Amino acid sequence: MGIKVKKVLLKIGIILVAIVTLGLVTRAVFNYTTGKKLESIVEKMKFEGKPLTTKEFEPKGEDQDNGAILWRGAAAMFSVEKSEREMLSQTMENIFYNKPLEENTKKRLRRIIEENQKVLELIREAAEKPYFKYAENWDGPSEEIEVPNLVKMITVVRLLAVDAVLKAEDAQIDEAVERCLIGVRFSKHLLDEPFLIHYLVAVANMKQLVFCLNRITDEEKIGEDTLLNILKELDIEPWRRGLVRSFEKEKISSFETGISIIKGDLTVVEAGFWDKVYYWLCRPIVKTEITWLLKLYEEMERAADLPYYQTDETREIFEKKYGNPPWYFRITGFLFPNLVTAMFKEATLEAMLLTAQTGISCKIYKNQHGEYPEKLAKLVPDILEKEPVDPFTVKAFVYRRLDNGFIVYSLGSNEKDDEGRGTLKITSIVMEKDDDWAWKEGVD
């Protein structure tokens, strides 16, 4: 009986050894083939001169040219209470919907502005600097790079924009316009550090500044030089390039994390002995996932460099892959941001900037001809190089000349004419209604 048990155990042992050996051989072959595929993609990226490390994204320049140093000083001094932040937020909403500001609210806002004059002055100085680099050390992985307090940055830019609107109400139009343009230049600086979260905050700031600029210039007689200066600051190209750059940076962050796991540097996770064994076994899967991620990111990078209306198919494919990745990728725990949402936010900003360009151009036209143009084609080529098109529909913007002004607007992602009505709080990529992005002159 004992001999039979030993024989059975021996057979079981041999089978287990064979299974383990087969598993290890399979893992070795899988590891080799996936490694070669990943190696091929990396070599292609090197050949094309694309960055492979976070360090390569580091902004370059001298300390005296770095606006982030001034921002550090401003951020250290700036402080508002929760109730004041809420008041600022409500004020921006009232400005967006063209509602009057209550006298008591304006009094409180002026007090906050006065208390933070030094902060706003530092923002002005920072905006004029050639570049912005907040993090001092770019040698480590992305998650270890220091970032500014972005919530505070949004609040400061919001205060700057409200200050501009109040100056306009006090008939200080030139000062109000300049305040807004300071905010525009400062917000663009945030694109120097190509993190996606930085980009989204910069976009949010820019949108607020654009509709404040509309409020400030509405029905005001403004000199042509000032209008041309505004027009120059409303260029869409930095924002499209910034989106591509932020996608590229997200790609490299994922790449670096994956490579750390592959090399056995498990500082990115809390790893004990069995965790290390687990990640060693999963290494071929990690290589496969990195390859998958790199290809998907590159597809989205190419799409981000195109007008929004040309990216429908790419965005649809991404949504399917993003929402349903291969099941075995889930075990590595990679985080993948929703790049489609980022593309939508850029497209809405682009719509706002283009309608703003058109609106400012109409004011220039009136300065030159005494009336607003009958149609937007009249702006070309003397003021605009070409007639802008709606980034959502690839058609001309809706333009109506009215008794006391005009309205020009994009139909937004729902591609429906909501008569120029928009909403400040977007809850979905395609809204049922009130999805237009408008620039208005003399319209209640």
C-alpha positions in Angstrom: 0.0 0.0 0.0 2.8 2.4 0.9 4.6 1.6 -2.4 1.5 2.4 -4.4 1.0 5.7 -2.6 4.7 6.6 -3.3 4.2 5.8 -6.9 1.1 7.9 -7.1 2.8 10.8 -5.3 5.8 10.4 -7.6 3.6 10.6 -10.7 1.8 13.6 -9.3 5.2 15.2 -8.5 6.4 14.6 -12.1 3.2 16.0 -13.5 3.5 19.1 -11.3 7.1 19.6 -12.3 6.1 19.2 -15.9 3.3 21.7 -15.5 5.6 24.2 -13.8 8.3 23.7 -16.3 5.8 24.1 -19.2 4.5 27.2 -17.5 8.0 28.7 -17.0 8.9 27.9 -20.6 5.7 29.5 -21.9 6.3 32.5 -19.7 9.9 32.8 -21.0 8.7 32.6 -24.6 5.9 35.1 -24.0 8.3 37.4 -22.1 10.7 37.3 -25.1 8.1 37.9 -27.8 6.4 40.7 -25.9 9.7 42.2 -25.1 10.7 42.3 -28.7 7.5 44.0 -29.7 8.0 46.6 -26.9 11.6 47.1 -27.9 10.6 47.7 -31.5 8.2 50.5 -30.5 10.8 52.1 -28.2 13.4 52.0 -31.0 10.9 53.7 -33.3 10.2 56.4 -30.8 14.0 57.0 -30.4 14.4 57.1 -34.2 11.6 59.7 -34.4 13.2 61.8 -31.7 10.3 61.4 -29.2 11.0 61.7 -25.5 11.3 58.6 -23.4 11.6 60.1 -19.9 9.9 62.7 -17.9 13.2 64.6 -17.6 13.0 65.4 -21.3 9.9 67.4 -20.7 11.6 69.8 -18.2 11.2 73.4 -19.3 14.5 75.1 -19.8 15.6 78.6 -18.8 17.3 80.8 -16.3 15.9 81.4 -12.8 15.4 85.1 -13.6 13.2 84.2 -16.5 11.0 81.7 -14.5 7.5 82.9 -13.8 6.9 80.0 -11.4 9.3 81.6 -8.8 7.0 84.6 -8.7 4.0 82.4 -8.5 5.4 80.7 -5.4 5.5 84.1 -3.7 2.0 84.9 -4.8 0.6 81.6 -3.7 2.3 82.0 -0.3 0.6 85.3 0.3 -2.8 84.5 -1.2 -5.5 83.4 1.2 -9.3 83.5 0.9 -11.9 82.1 3.1 -14.3 79.4 1.9 -17.2 81.8 1.8 -15.1 84.2 -0.4 -14.2 81.4 -2.8 -17.9 80.5 -3.1 -18.7 84.2 -3.7 -16.1 84.3 -6.5 -17.5 81.2 -8.0 -21.1 82.6 -8.0 -19.8 85.9 -9.4 -18.2 84.1 -12.3 -21.5 82.4 -13.0 -23.4 85.7 -12.9 -20.9 87.1 -15.4 -21.3 84.2 -17.7 -25.0 84.6 -17.8 -24.7 88.3 -18.1 -26.4 89.1 -14.8 -25.8 92.3 -12.9 -23.6 92.2 -9.8 -25.1 93.3 -6.5 -23.6 96.4 -4.9 -22.9 94.6 -1.7 -21.2 91.8 -3.6 -19.0 94.3 -5.5 -18.0 95.9 -2.2 -16.9 92.6 -0.7 -15.1 91.7 -3.9 -13.2 95.0 -4.0 -12.1 94.4 -0.4 -10.7 91.0 -1.3 -9.0 92.5 -4.4 -7.4 95.3 -2.3 -6.1 92.8 0.2 -4.5 90.8 -2.6 -3.1 93.6 -4.7 0.5 92.3 -4.2 -0.6 88.9 -5.3 -2.1 90.2 -8.5 1.0 92.3 -9.1 3.2 89.2 -8.8 0.9 87.4 -11.3 1.4 90.3 -13.7 5.1 90.0 -13.4 5.0 86.2 -13.7 2.9 86.5 -16.9 5.6 88.5 -18.6 8.4 86.0 -17.9 9.6 83.8 -20.8 8.7 80.5 -19.2 7.2 78.6 -16.2 8.9 75.8 -14.3 7.5 75.0 -10.8 9.2 71.7 -10.1 12.9 72.0 -9.3 13.7 68.3 -9.7 12.6 66.4 -12.8 14.9 63.4 -12.4 12.3 61.1 -10.8 9.0 59.6 -11.9 6.1 61.8 -12.7 4.3 61.2 -9.4 7.2 62.6 -7.5 7.4 65.9 -9.4 6.2 68.8 -7.4 3.2 70.6 -8.8 1.7 74.0 -7.8 -1.5 74.3 -5.8 -3.9 74.3 -8.8 -7.0 75.0 -6.8 -5.3 78.2 -5.5 -4.2 79.0 -9.0 -7.8 78.8 -10.3 -9.0 81.1 -7.5 -6.3 83.7 -8.1 -7.0 83.8 -11.9 -10.7 84.1 -11.0 -10.0 87.0 -8.8 -7.9 88.7 -11.5 -10.8 88.2 -14.0 -13.4 89.6 -11.5 -11.1 92.6 -10.9 -11.1 93.2 -14.6 -14.9 93.2 -14.8 -15.1 95.6 -11.9 -12.6 98.0 -13.5 -14.8 97.9 -16.6 -17.8 98.8 -14.6 -15.8 101.8 -13.3 -15.2 102.8 -16.9 -11.5 101.8 -16.8 -11.8 99.8 -20.0 -8.1 99.7 -21.0 -7.1 98.6 -17.5 -9.8 96.0 -17.5 -8.7 94.6 -20.9 -5.1 94.5 -19.7 -6.1 92.6 -16.6 -7.7 89.9 -18.7 -4.8 89.6 -21.0 -2.5 89.2 -18.0 -4.6 86.3 -17.0 -4.5 84.9 -20.5 -0.7 85.0 -20.7 -0.3 83.6 -17.2 -2.7 80.7 -18.1 -0.7 79.9 -21.2 2.4 79.6 -19.0 0.9 76.6 -17.3 1.3 74.7 -20.6 5.1 74.9 -20.2 4.8 71.9 -17.8 2.9 69.4 -19.9 0.9 67.5 -17.3 -2.6 66.8 -18.3 -4.0 68.2 -15.1 -2.1 71.5 -15.6 -3.6 71.7 -19.1 -7.1 71.2 -17.9 -6.7 73.8 -15.2 -5.3 76.2 -17.8 -8.3 75.6 -20.1 -10.7 76.2 -17.3 -8.9 79.5 -16.5 -8.9 80.5 -20.1 -12.6 80.0 -20.5 -13.4 82.2 -17.6 -11.1 84.9 -19.0 -12.8 84.8 -22.4 -16.3 85.3 -21.2 -15.1 88.1 -18.8 -13.4 89.7 -21.8 -16.7 89.6 -23.6 -18.5 91.3 -20.7 -15.8 94.0 -20.6 -15.8 94.8 -24.3 -19.5 94.6 -24.8 -20.8 97.8 -26.4 -17.6 99.6 -25.5 -15.7 101.8 -28.0 -12.2 100.4 -28.0 -9.2 101.5 -30.0 -8.0 99.3 -32.9 -4.5 98.8 -31.4 -6.1 97.3 -28.3 -8.5 95.1 -30.3 -5.6 93.8 -32.4 -3.7 93.0 -29.2 -6.6 91.1 -27.9 -6.9 89.2 -31.2 -3.2 88.2 -31.0 -3.7 86.7 -27.5 -6.7 84.5 -28.7 -4.6 82.2 -30.9 -5.8 78.6 -30.7 -2.5 77.0 -31.7 -0.8 77.0 -28.3 -3.8 75.1 -26.9 -3.9 72.4 -29.5 -0.1 71.9 -29.2 -0.5 71.9 -25.5 -3.1 69.1 -25.7 -0.8 67.0 -27.9 2.1 67.6 -25.5 0.1 66.6 -22.4 -1.0 63.4 -24.1 2.6 62.7 -24.9 3.6 63.3 -21.3 0.8 61.0 -20.0 2.1 58.3 -22.3 5.6 58.6 -21.0 4.4 58.5 -17.4 2.7 55.2 -18.1 5.7 54.0 -19.9 8.1 54.8 -17.1 5.8 53.1 -14.5 5.7 50.0 -16.6 9.4 49.9 -17.2 10.0 50.3 -13.4 7.9 47.2 -12.8 9.6 45.3 -15.6 13.0 46.1 -14.2 11.9 44.9 -10.7 11.9 48.4 -9.2 8.7 48.0 -7.3 8.9 51.3 -5.4 5.7 52.2 -7.3 3.8 49.6 -5.2 4.0 48.3 -1.7 5.7 45.0 -2.5 6.5 42.0 -0.2 8.1 38.7 -1.3 5.0 37.3 -2.9 4.2 40.6 -4.6 7.6 40.4 -6.2 6.9 36.9 -7.4 3.5 38.0 -8.7 5.0 40.9 -10.7 7.8 38.7 -12.0 5.2 36.3 -13.3 3.2 39.1 -14.7 6.1 40.8 -16.4 5.1 39.6 -20.0 1.6 40.9 -19.4 3.0 44.3 -18.3 5.1 44.4 -21.5 2.0 43.7 -23.5 0.0 46.4 -21.7 2.7 49.0 -22.2 2.8 48.2 -25.9 -1.0 48.5 -26.0 -0.9 51.8 -24.1 1.8 53.3 -26.3 -0.1 52.5 -29.5 -3.3 53.9 -28.0 -1.7 57.1 -26.8 0.0 57.6 -30.2 -3.4 57.3 -31.9 -4.8 59.9 -29.6 -1.8 62.2 -30.0 -2.4 62.3 -33.7 -6.1 62.9 -33.2 -5.4 65.7 -30.7 -3.5 67.6 -33.4 -6.5 67.6 -35.7 -9.7 69.7 -35.7 -12.3 68.1 -33.4 -14.7 67.2 -36.2 -12.0 65.1 -37.8 -11.6 62.9 -34.8 -15.0 61.2 -34.5 -13.8 57.7 -35.5 -10.6 57.9 -33.3 -12.6 59.0 -30.3 -15.1 56.3 -30.8 -12.4 53.6 -31.0 -10.7 55.0 -27.9 -14.0 54.9 -25.9 -14.4 51.3 -26.7 -10.9 50.3 -25.8 -10.9 52.6 -22.7 -14.1 51.2 -21.5 -13.3 47.5 -22.2 -9.6 46.8 -22.1 -8.4 43.1 -22.2 -9.2 41.5 -18.9 -5.7 40.5 -18.1 -4.5 44.2 -18.2 -6.5 45.0 -15.1 -4.2 43.0 -12.9 -1.3 45.5 -13.4 -3.5 48.4 -12.1 -2.5 51.0 -14.7 -4.4 54.2 -14.6 -5.5 55.7 -17.9 -7.1 59.2 -18.1 -10.1 59.7 -20.3 -8.4 61.5 -23.2 -11.7 62.0 -25.0 -13.0 64.3 -22.3 -9.7 66.3 -22.5 -10.2 66.6 -26.3 -13.8 67.8 -25.7 -12.6 70.5 -23.3 -10.0 71.7 -25.8 -12.7 71.8 -28.5 -15.0 73.9 -26.4 -12.2 76.3 -25.6 -11.3 76.4 -29.3 -15.0 77.3 -30.1 -14.9 80.1 -27.5 -11.6 81.4 -28.8 -12.7 81.4 -32.4 -16.0 83.1 -31.7 -14.1 85.6 -29.6 -11.7 86.2 -32.5 -14.7 86.7 -34.7 -16.4 89.1 -32.3 -13.3 91.2 -31.8 -12.8 91.3 -35.6 -16.4 92.5 -36.0 -15.6 95.4 -33.6 -12.5 96.2 -35.7 -14.6 96.2 -38.8 -17.1 98.6 -37.2 -14.2 100.9 -36.2 -13.1 100.9 -39.9 -16.5 101.0 -41.6 -19.0 102.4 -39.1 -21.1 99.3 -38.9 -20.8 95.6 -38.2 -20.3 93.3 -41.2 -23.3 91.9 -43.0 -21.6 88.6 -43.1 -18.4 87.1 -41.7 -16.8 86.8 -45.1 -16.4 90.6 -45.0 -13.7 90.1 -42.4 -11.4 88.3 -44.8 -8.6 89.0 -45.7 -8.1 92.4 -44.2 -8.8 91.4 -40.5 -8.9 87.6 -40.5 -6.8 85.4 -42.9 -9.8 83.1 -43.4 -13.4 82.7 -42.2 -13.3 80.5 -39.0 -15.4 77.3 -38.9 -17.2 75.7 -36.0 -14.9 73.0 -34.6 -17.9 70.8 -33.9 -19.7 71.1 -37.2 -17.1 72.1 -39.8 -19.6 74.7 -40.9 -19.5 78.5 -40.6 -20.4 80.0 -37.2 -23.9 81.2 -36.8 -23.8 85.0 -37.2 -26.6 87.5 -36.8 -26.3 91.2 -37.1 -28.9 92.8 -34.8 -30.2 96.4 -34.2 -27.7 97.2 -31.5 -25.0 94.6 -32.1 -24.5 91.0 -33.2 -24.2 87.5 -32.0 -21.8 84.8 -33.3 -21.7 81.3 -32.0 -20.7 77.7 -32.3 -23.4 75.0 -32.1 -21.5 73.0 -29.6 -21.2 69.2 -29.4 -24.9 68.6 -29.7 -24.7 70.4 -33.1 -28.1 72.0 -32.4 -29.0 75.7 -32.7 -29.8 76.8 -29.2 -30.0 80.4 -30.2 -26.6 81.1 -28.7 -27.5 79.9 -25.2 -24.7 78.1 -23.4 -24.2 76.6 -20.0 -21.3 77.2 -17.6 -21.6 73.7 -16.0 -21.2 71.0 -18.6 -22.4 67.7 -17.3 -21.9 65.6 -20.4 -20.0 65.7 -23.6 -23.2 66.0 -25.6 -25.7 68.2 -23.8 -29.4 68.0 -24.6 -29.7 71.8 -25.0 -27.9 75.1 -24.3 -24.7 73.9 -25.7 -23.8 76.9 -27.9 -20.6 78.9 -27.4 -21.3 82.6 -28.2 -19.7 86.0 -28.4 -22.3 88.7 -28.0 -22.3 92.5 -28.6 -25.3 94.6 -27.5 -27.4 91.5 -26.6 -29.2 91.2 -23.3 
